[in-house]
């Protein structure tokens, strides 16, 4: 599993919940390279709606439009925080399940991540709670 799998799951969740605007914002925050890599994944993995949205985003995005501070995990983290406030803990868990252990540790240590989301990552790291001195 990887952050790309988590991104695809998050996009599926957003479109299922009819949150296309939030999906568009998420896609705008993910680096172009990550979106291109996501498209190289199997069509069955992505689903038709997610594939179309990613292709459309890439078609309309200018090459130089990427913000160097944006990463896939930061973009995912922002949505996870919003979902926490909306009470969508099952959706959060579905996305976290797709991340690698290293990505979960990195996500838990993002400066903007909510404490509860950070603590949820330990459920998917074999019970190893994230700590400030953890290796990423």
Secondary structure, DSSP 8 states (H G I E B T S, - for coil): --HHHHHHHHHHHHHHTT-HHHHHHHHHHS-HHHHHHHHTS-HHHH-HHHHHHHHHHHHHS-GGG--TT--HHHHHHHHHHHHHHHT-HHHHHHHHTTS-HHHHHHHHT-TTS-HHHHHHGGGGTTT----TT---
